């Protein structure tokens, strides 16, 4: 549940930051800003979807030796 709240908060904060950029730099074209916004949103989405734990591969390595 905490992870979902972090992701929702990150989406809100990140998109607010990217929506303020045109007001700070009005000459910046949206074609320049949009890919960065989409990339950061994709990273946050991957943080939600991918598992936080990885497998323990030390047992596999010890059996090969």
LODRENNU-607437 format. One record per residue (C-alpha): x, y, z. Coordinates in pm, 1 decimal. Example, Ala and Ser with C-alpha at 12.3 -4.5 7.8 and 13.67 -1.06 7.14 Angstrom:
         X         Y         Z
    1230.0    -450.0     780.0
    1367.0    -106.0     714.0
//
This chain:
         X         Y         Z
       0.0       0.0       0.0
     284.9     238.3      79.7
     440.7     169.5    -257.7
     118.4     265.3    -434.4
      96.3     588.8    -238.2
     457.5     672.2    -323.7
     389.1     611.8    -692.2
      74.3     824.6    -691.3
     256.8    1105.2    -511.1
     547.8    1077.0    -755.1
     312.2    1099.5   -1055.4
     148.1    1409.7    -912.2
     473.4    1583.4    -818.4
     655.1    1496.8   -1140.2
     368.4    1605.2   -1362.3
     326.3    1927.2   -1164.6
     694.7    2004.6   -1209.9
     676.4    1937.9   -1582.9
     358.8    2145.3   -1616.5
     531.7    2443.6   -1452.7
     827.5    2437.3   -1694.1
     639.9    2617.2   -1977.2
     560.1    2902.2   -1739.0
     922.0    2929.5   -1627.9
    1066.9    2892.1   -1979.3
     793.8    2995.6   -2224.9
    1017.5    2953.1   -2529.2
    1087.4    2585.4   -2454.3
     898.4    2377.9   -2710.8
     670.8    2099.9   -2585.2
     857.0    1858.6   -2814.7
    1158.4    1906.5   -2589.8
     978.9    1862.8   -2256.4
     735.0    1580.4   -2333.6
     988.6    1296.8   -2387.7
    1150.0    1365.4   -2051.2
     813.4    1372.2   -1878.4
     711.4    1043.7   -2040.5
    1044.7     880.4   -1954.6
    1022.4     976.9   -1586.6
     659.7     858.8   -1573.6
     765.9     527.8   -1727.9
    1036.3     486.9   -1462.4
     783.7     551.3   -1186.7
     545.5     299.9   -1344.5
     824.5      40.8   -1360.2
     895.9     108.4    -992.4
     534.8      10.1    -924.1
     523.9    -295.9   -1150.3
     863.1    -457.9   -1100.9
     940.2    -653.5    -784.5
    1161.8    -492.6    -525.0
    1332.8    -819.8    -432.7
    1557.3   -1024.0    -658.2
    1633.6   -1392.6    -645.9
    1904.8   -1542.5    -428.0
    2150.7   -1681.7    -679.0
    2426.8   -1762.5    -431.2
    2286.9   -2116.5    -387.0
    2319.8   -2177.0    -763.1
    2681.0   -2061.1    -768.8
    2780.0   -2276.1    -470.9
    2638.4   -2591.7    -631.3
    2843.0   -2536.4    -949.7
    3176.2   -2515.5    -764.4
//
